[in-house]
Amino acid sequence: MAEKLIGQVIEKDTFRRVILPGDLGGRRLSQQVRDVRQSLVDDLAGLDIADFAQALHRAAVSEREYTI
């Protein structure tokens, strides 16, 4: 279920940022992690639960990994 939740937002630009070499240490990286975490929380909080549950149900009955 978590994989499907993340799949709902992963293609958004917010989650596709490149981390520059100069940002790999210290406060810059920590701040980027905080920013992305907050964006993820915000996006998931706005998720339409009923729509997601229907999509999850469709996946559960149609995707090969769930039908074996």
C-alpha positions as CSV (number, residue, x, y, z in Angstrom):
1,M,0.0,0.0,0.0
2,A,2.8,2.4,0.8
3,E,4.3,1.8,-2.6
4,K,1.1,2.7,-4.2
5,L,0.7,5.8,-2.1
6,I,4.2,7.0,-3.0
7,G,3.5,6.2,-6.7
8,Q,0.7,8.8,-6.6
9,V,3.2,11.6,-6.1
10,I,6.7,10.4,-7.1
11,E,6.6,11.9,-10.6
12,K,5.9,15.5,-9.3
13,D,8.8,17.9,-9.8
14,T,9.1,18.4,-6.0
15,F,10.3,14.8,-5.7
16,R,12.5,14.7,-8.8
17,R,15.0,17.3,-7.8
18,V,18.7,16.5,-8.4
19,I,20.9,16.9,-5.3
20,L,24.0,18.8,-6.3
21,P,27.4,17.7,-5.0
22,G,27.7,20.9,-3.0
23,D,24.5,20.0,-1.2
24,L,25.4,16.5,-0.1
25,G,26.6,17.5,3.4
26,G,25.6,19.3,6.4
27,R,22.6,21.6,6.7
28,R,21.8,21.9,3.0
29,L,21.1,18.2,2.6
30,S,19.2,18.1,5.9
31,Q,17.0,21.0,4.8
32,Q,16.3,19.3,1.5
33,V,15.2,16.2,3.3
34,R,12.9,18.3,5.5
35,D,11.5,20.0,2.5
36,V,10.8,16.8,0.6
37,R,9.3,15.1,3.7
38,Q,7.0,18.1,4.2
39,S,5.9,18.0,0.6
40,L,5.2,14.3,0.8
41,V,3.2,14.8,3.9
42,D,1.2,17.6,2.3
43,D,0.5,15.7,-0.8
44,L,-0.6,12.6,1.0
45,A,-2.8,14.6,3.3
46,G,-4.6,15.9,0.3
47,L,-5.1,12.5,-1.2
48,D,-8.7,11.5,-2.1
49,I,-9.0,8.4,0.1
50,A,-12.0,7.0,-1.7
51,D,-10.3,7.3,-5.2
52,F,-7.1,5.8,-3.9
53,A,-8.9,2.9,-2.3
54,Q,-10.7,2.2,-5.6
55,A,-7.4,2.3,-7.5
56,L,-5.8,0.0,-4.9
57,H,-8.7,-2.4,-5.2
58,R,-8.3,-2.5,-9.1
59,A,-4.6,-3.1,-8.7
60,A,-5.1,-5.9,-6.2
61,V,-7.4,-7.8,-8.5
62,S,-5.5,-7.1,-11.8
63,E,-1.8,-7.0,-11.1
64,R,0.1,-10.2,-11.5
65,E,1.9,-10.0,-8.3
66,Y,-1.4,-9.9,-6.4
67,T,-3.1,-12.7,-8.3
68,I,-0.6,-15.5,-7.8
